[in-house]
């Protein structure tokens, strides 16, 4: 972050700091799948079902989401190969548009994207736990707050989940997805019909409904922007990342389509649209209470693991950015004894809990958090999509081991899809979106008073 962004990097700098190229296609593909698949798929499908009129449209949305995510991943792969850096998006935006906008992005991660994602996952965790222990309308929120408090306390004590544990959590998520598909096959084999029709029974679809569905679909596909940074570690500099991303995203899309088939086969479209924990309902229909308990355990562990990763990574991003800002000394401090950015972690935990309260008051919970973070997320992703073109113009001599296929059409298509999703996230202006944009704007005002 201390680097003067306005200066073009020397070609040798990019190679000197490049990570070791040690990943084969199979390894990178596995990491890609693990980065993308999370707890979101266990909760986003009902919101998608609420915005479409038929099973065919629902499958089209999930398929399109996979294609658009792949386009974005290819764009990020070029930038990661040319400018390998742990900062990811922050580095790309800083080089393309300047340090001040990159700091604006860091603010968005702290106040909206990372903390909003933590609150969103807390509601996923709470919605599923409430299937087993429901003590009123606030059950999900209480479970969510307890989860964040415990995670913050654990991380403040310097206790971190290792890579092996995170891989174990990924295996659990894949097991959960497979269980839903097996349960649906079991129900179908016993001749049971879907609980409701495969088409919406009432209401009419308008021109923004499909865009709203895509907001939730692309949320479930999130994570590919991190997966694309693997390009700097591929043994095959040119084809390796393409094969890994195409293979990995194809696997993710196939799993998502299979799981949604399972939801529809057991619950039907209307049943899926009304569900707050579709995987739990499918497992209960197939295997009774033991099946429901198993999937609730799986989803809870998956959500907790991702929240933990967000807290660790997000707090360090906040710590690093705070050191570049005047007046944020405490956020930029480091607890040497425990090896943690303690104040940044406390701040993130506190904001996430406030957002859970916000979601509870609006009675939207999970949906409110999507409204809150989606416009901000897609605004910056639009800038990142365009950064591929900007960086080629600003730094034409920097070596690019991988170049996005179909340039400039591919980044332009991805940029336009980001703009459409940004529009869709604001088309029905909800209070969550308004608050998210307001919080982002507050960061812009603060940055206006920062010294260069």
C-alpha positions in Angstrom: 0.0 0.0 0.0 2.9 2.3 0.5 3.8 2.1 -3.2 3.2 5.2 -5.2 0.4 4.1 -7.5 1.0 6.7 -10.2 4.4 5.1 -11.1 4.4 2.3 -13.7 5.9 -0.8 -12.2 9.1 -2.1 -13.9 8.6 -5.3 -15.8 11.2 -7.0 -13.6 9.3 -6.1 -10.4 6.3 -8.3 -11.4 8.6 -11.3 -11.9 10.7 -10.7 -8.7 7.7 -10.7 -6.4 5.8 -13.4 -8.3 4.9 -16.5 -6.1 6.4 -19.8 -6.9 4.7 -21.6 -9.8 3.9 -25.0 -8.3 0.2 -25.7 -8.9 -1.0 -28.2 -11.4 -4.4 -27.9 -13.1 -6.0 -30.5 -10.8 -4.8 -28.8 -7.6 -5.9 -25.4 -8.8 -9.3 -26.7 -9.9 -9.9 -28.2 -6.4 -8.9 -24.9 -4.7 -11.2 -23.0 -7.1 -14.2 -25.2 -6.2 -13.4 -24.8 -2.5 -13.2 -21.0 -2.7 -16.5 -20.7 -4.6 -18.8 -23.2 -2.9 -19.9 -22.1 0.5 -23.0 -21.9 2.7 -24.8 -19.5 0.4 -26.3 -22.2 -1.9 -28.2 -23.6 1.1 -30.1 -20.3 1.5 -30.1 -18.4 -1.8 -32.3 -20.8 -3.8 -35.6 -19.8 -2.1 -34.9 -16.1 -3.0 -34.2 -17.1 -6.6 -37.4 -19.2 -6.7 -39.4 -16.1 -5.5 -38.3 -14.2 -8.6 -38.9 -16.7 -11.3 -42.1 -18.3 -12.7 -40.9 -21.8 -13.6 -38.3 -24.4 -13.0 -36.9 -23.8 -16.5 -36.3 -20.1 -15.7 -34.7 -21.1 -12.3 -32.2 -23.5 -14.0 -31.5 -20.8 -16.7 -30.6 -18.3 -14.0 -28.2 -20.8 -12.3 -26.6 -21.7 -15.6 -26.1 -18.1 -16.7 -24.6 -17.3 -13.3 -21.9 -19.9 -13.9 -21.1 -18.4 -17.3 -20.9 -14.8 -16.1 -18.7 -15.9 -13.1 -16.3 -17.7 -15.5 -16.0 -14.5 -17.6 -15.2 -12.5 -14.5 -12.7 -15.1 -13.3 -10.8 -15.0 -16.6 -10.6 -11.2 -16.3 -9.2 -11.4 -12.8 -6.8 -14.1 -13.9 -5.1 -11.8 -16.3 -4.7 -9.0 -13.7 -3.4 -11.5 -11.1 -0.8 -12.9 -13.5 0.4 -9.5 -14.5 0.4 -7.9 -11.0 0.7 -10.8 -8.5 0.0 -9.4 -5.0 -1.8 -10.6 -1.9 -4.0 -7.5 -2.1 -6.0 -8.8 -5.0 -8.8 -6.4 -5.9 -7.2 -3.7 -3.8 -4.0 -3.9 -5.9 -5.8 -3.9 -9.2 -8.0 -0.9 -8.3 -5.1 1.0 -6.9 -3.0 0.6 -10.0 -5.9 1.3 -12.4 -7.6 4.2 -10.6 -5.3 5.5 -7.9 -4.7 4.9 -4.2 -7.7 7.0 -3.0 -10.2 4.9 -4.8 -8.5 1.7 -3.5 -8.8 3.0 0.1 -12.5 3.7 -0.7 -12.7 0.0 -1.7 -11.0 -1.0 1.6 -13.6 1.0 3.5 -16.4 -0.8 1.6 -15.0 -4.2 2.6 -14.9 -3.2 6.3 -18.2 -1.5 6.6 -20.3 -3.3 4.0 -18.9 -6.3 2.1 -17.0 -8.3 4.7 -19.2 -7.4 7.7 -22.4 -7.7 5.6 -21.3 -11.1 4.5 -20.6 -12.1 8.1 -24.1 -11.0 9.1 -25.6 -12.7 6.1 -23.9 -16.0 7.0 -24.9 -15.6 10.6 -28.5 -15.5 9.4 -27.9 -18.7 7.3 -26.5 -20.4 10.4 -29.4 -19.1 12.5 -32.1 -20.1 10.0 -30.9 -23.7 10.0 -30.3 -23.9 13.8 -33.8 -22.5 14.3 -35.1 -25.7 12.6 -33.9 -27.6 15.6 -34.4 -25.1 18.4 -37.0 -22.4 17.6 -37.8 -20.2 20.5 -39.5 -17.4 18.7 -39.2 -15.0 15.8 -35.7 -13.8 17.0 -34.2 -17.3 17.1 -32.1 -16.9 14.0 -30.8 -13.5 15.1 -29.8 -14.8 18.6 -27.9 -17.7 17.1 -26.2 -15.4 14.7 -25.0 -12.9 17.4 -23.7 -15.8 19.6 -21.8 -17.2 16.7 -20.0 -13.9 15.9 -19.3 -13.2 19.6 -17.6 -16.6 20.0 -15.7 -16.3 16.7 -14.4 -12.9 17.6 -13.3 -14.1 21.1 -11.5 -17.1 19.6 -9.6 -15.0 17.1 -8.7 -12.3 19.6 -7.0 -15.0 21.7 -4.8 -15.8 18.6 -6.5 -19.2 17.9 -6.9 -19.7 14.2 -8.3 -22.5 12.1 -5.6 -24.1 10.1 -5.6 -24.9 6.4 -6.4 -28.5 7.0 -9.4 -27.6 9.1 -10.7 -25.3 6.3 -10.3 -28.1 3.8 -12.2 -30.4 6.1 -15.0 -27.8 6.2 -15.0 -27.7 2.4 -15.5 -31.5 2.3 -18.4 -31.1 4.7 -20.1 -28.6 2.3 -19.6 -30.9 -0.6 -21.0 -33.8 1.5 -24.1 -31.6 2.3 -24.7 -30.8 -1.3 -24.4 -34.5 -2.2 -26.8 -35.4 0.6 -29.5 -33.2 -0.8 -29.2 -34.7 -4.2 -29.2 -38.3 -2.8 -32.3 -37.4 -0.7 -34.1 -36.1 -3.7 -33.2 -39.3 -5.7 -34.5 -41.4 -2.7 -37.8 -39.5 -2.6 -38.2 -39.9 -6.4 -37.3 -43.6 -6.3 -40.2 -44.1 -3.8 -42.6 -42.4 -6.2 -43.4 -39.3 -4.1 -44.5 -36.2 -6.1 -43.1 -32.7 -5.4 -44.9 -31.0 -2.6 -46.0 -28.1 -4.8 -46.1 -27.4 -8.5 -42.9 -26.8 -10.6 -44.4 -23.5 -11.8 -45.3 -20.5 -9.7 -49.0 -20.6 -8.7 -49.7 -16.9 -8.5 -48.2 -13.5 -9.3 -46.7 -12.3 -12.5 -43.1 -11.8 -13.6 -41.9 -8.3 -14.5 -38.8 -7.1 -16.3 -36.7 -6.8 -13.1 -37.6 -10.2 -11.6 -34.9 -12.1 -13.5 -32.3 -9.5 -12.6 -33.3 -9.9 -8.9 -32.9 -13.6 -9.2 -29.4 -13.1 -10.7 -28.3 -11.0 -7.6 -28.9 -14.0 -5.4 -27.5 -16.5 -8.0 -24.2 -14.6 -8.4 -24.0 -14.2 -4.6 -23.8 -18.0 -4.4 -21.1 -18.1 -7.1 -19.0 -15.6 -5.2 -15.4 -16.5 -4.5 -14.1 -16.7 -8.0 -12.3 -13.4 -7.6 -10.0 -15.0 -5.1 -9.7 -18.2 -7.1 -8.5 -16.1 -10.1 -5.4 -15.1 -8.2 -4.1 -18.6 -8.6 -2.9 -17.7 -12.0 0.4 -16.4 -10.6 1.1 -19.9 -9.1 0.2 -22.1 -12.1 3.0 -24.2 -13.6 1.4 -23.7 -17.1 1.5 -19.9 -17.3 -0.8 -19.7 -20.3 -3.3 -22.5 -20.3 -3.2 -23.7 -16.7 -5.5 -21.0 -15.2 -8.0 -21.3 -18.0 -8.3 -25.1 -17.6 -8.5 -24.8 -13.8 -11.2 -22.0 -13.9 -13.2 -23.6 -16.7 -13.1 -27.0 -15.0 -13.7 -25.7 -11.5 -16.6 -23.4 -12.4 -18.1 -26.2 -14.5 -18.0 -28.4 -11.4 -19.6 -25.7 -9.3 -22.3 -25.0 -11.8 -23.1 -28.7 -12.1 -23.4 -29.1 -8.4 -25.6 -26.0 -8.1 -27.9 -27.3 -10.8 -28.1 -30.7 -9.2 -28.9 -29.3 -5.8 -31.6 -27.0 -7.2 -33.1 -30.1 -9.0 -33.2 -31.8 -5.6 -34.9 -28.8 -4.0 -37.5 -28.7 -6.8 -38.0 -32.5 -6.9 -39.0 -32.6 -3.2 -40.4 -29.1 -2.5 -41.6 -27.8 -5.8 -41.2 -24.2 -6.9 -43.7 -22.7 -4.4 -42.4 -24.8 -1.6 -38.8 -23.8 -2.3 -39.8 -20.1 -2.5 -41.4 -20.3 1.0 -38.6 -22.2 2.6 -36.0 -20.7 4.9 -33.9 -23.9 5.1 -34.6 -25.9 2.0 -31.8 -28.5 2.5 -33.2 -29.3 6.0 -36.7 -29.7 4.6 -35.5 -32.0 1.8 -33.5 -34.2 4.2 -36.4 -34.4 6.6 -38.7 -35.5 3.9 -36.3 -38.2 2.8 -34.7 -39.4 6.1 -36.8 -37.9 8.9 -35.3 -36.1 11.9 -31.8 -37.7 11.7 -31.4 -36.4 8.1 -32.5 -32.9 9.2 -30.1 -32.9 12.1 -27.2 -34.0 9.8 -27.7 -31.2 7.3 -28.2 -28.6 9.9 -24.9 -29.6 11.5 -23.2 -29.5 8.0 -24.6 -26.1 7.1 -23.8 -24.6 10.5 -20.2 -25.7 10.4 -19.8 -24.5 6.8 -21.2 -21.0 7.6 -19.0 -20.7 10.7 -15.9 -21.7 8.8 -16.5 -19.0 6.1 -17.4 -16.4 8.8 -14.1 -17.2 10.5 -12.1 -16.8 7.3 -13.9 -13.4 6.6 -13.0 -12.2 10.1 -9.3 -13.2 9.7 -8.8 -11.8 6.2 -11.1 -8.8 6.6 -9.5 -7.6 9.9 -6.1 -7.7 8.2 -7.3 -5.7 5.2 -8.8 -3.2 7.6 -5.6 -3.1 9.7 -3.5 -2.5 6.5 -5.7 0.2 5.1 -6.0 2.0 8.5 -2.2 2.4 8.6 -2.5 4.4 5.4 -5.1 6.7 6.9 -4.8 9.7 9.3 -6.9 9.4 12.4 -7.3 5.6 12.4 -4.3 4.7 14.6 -6.2 2.3 16.8 -7.6 0.3 13.9 -4.1 0.1 12.5 -2.5 -1.4 15.7 -1.3 -4.9 16.0 -1.4 -7.2 19.1 2.1 -8.5 19.0 1.6 -11.0 21.9 -1.3 -12.8 20.1 -0.4 -12.0 16.6 -3.7 -10.4 15.7 -5.1 -7.0 14.6 -7.2 -6.9 17.7 -8.9 -3.5 17.3 -9.8 -4.2 13.7 -11.3 -7.6 14.7 -13.3 -6.0 17.5 -14.6 -3.4 15.1 -15.6 -5.9 12.5 -17.4 -8.1 15.0 -19.2 -5.0 16.4 -20.4 -3.9 12.9 -21.5 -7.4 12.0 -23.6 -7.6 15.2 -25.1 -4.2 14.4 -26.0 -5.4 11.0 -27.7 -8.5 12.4 -29.8 -6.1 14.5 -30.6 -4.1 11.4 -31.7 -7.3 9.6 -33.8 -8.3 12.5 -35.6 -4.9 12.8 -36.4 -4.9 9.1 -37.6 -8.5 9.4 -35.7 -9.3 6.3 -32.7 -11.1 7.9 -30.8 -12.8 5.1 -32.5 -10.8 2.3 -31.8 -7.5 4.0 -28.1 -8.3 4.1 -28.1 -9.2 0.4 -29.8 -5.8 -0.3 -27.3 -4.1 2.0 -24.1 -5.4 0.4 -25.1 -6.2 -3.3 -25.0 -2.6 -4.7 -21.7 -1.8 -3.1 -20.2 -5.2 -4.2 -21.3 -4.8 -7.8 -20.2 -1.2 -8.0 -16.6 -2.1 -7.2 -16.7 -5.3 -9.3 -17.8 -3.2 -12.3 -14.7 -1.0 -11.7 -12.5 -4.2 -11.5 -14.0 -5.5 -14.7 -13.1 -2.3 -16.5 -9.7 -2.3 -14.9 -8.5 -5.0 -17.3 -8.8 -2.5 -20.1 -7.4 0.4 -18.1 -4.3 -1.6 -17.0 -3.5 -2.7 -20.5 -3.5 1.0 -21.5 -1.6 2.3 -18.5 1.0 -0.6 -18.3 1.3 -2.0 -21.8 4.9 -3.3 -21.2 4.2 -5.3 -18.1 4.5 -9.1 -18.9 1.2 -10.9 -19.0 1.7 -14.6 -18.8 -2.0 -15.0 -19.3 -4.3 -12.9 -21.4 -8.0 -13.0 -21.2 -9.5 -14.8 -24.3 -11.6 -12.6 -26.6 -10.2 -9.3 -25.4 -11.7 -6.7 -25.4 -15.1 -8.3 -25.8 -14.8 -10.6 -22.7 -14.1 -7.8 -20.2 -16.7 -5.5 -21.8 -19.4 -8.2 -21.6 -18.4 -8.8 -17.9 -18.5 -5.1 -17.2 -22.0 -4.8 -18.7 -23.2 -7.8 -16.8 -21.9 -6.2 -13.6 -23.7 -2.9 -14.4 -26.9 -4.8 -15.0 -26.6 -6.7 -11.7 -25.9 -3.4 -10.0 -29.1 -2.0 -11.6 -31.0 -5.0 -10.5 -29.8 -4.7 -6.9 -31.2 -1.1 -6.9 -34.3 -1.6 -9.1 -36.5 -2.3 -6.2 -35.0 0.2 -3.7 -35.1 -1.5 -0.3 -34.0 0.0 2.9 -31.0 -2.4 3.0 -29.7 -1.0 -0.3 -30.2 2.6 0.8 -28.3 2.0 4.1 -25.5 0.2 2.3 -25.0 3.0 -0.2 -25.2 5.6 2.6 -22.5 3.8 4.6 -20.3 3.6 1.5 -20.9 7.4 0.9 -19.8 8.1 4.5 -16.5 6.5 3.7 -16.1 8.7 0.6 -16.7 11.8 2.7 -14.1 10.7 5.3 -11.5 10.1 2.5 -12.0 13.6 1.1 -10.3 15.0 4.2 -7.4 12.6 4.0 -4.0 14.0 3.0 -2.3 12.6 -0.1 
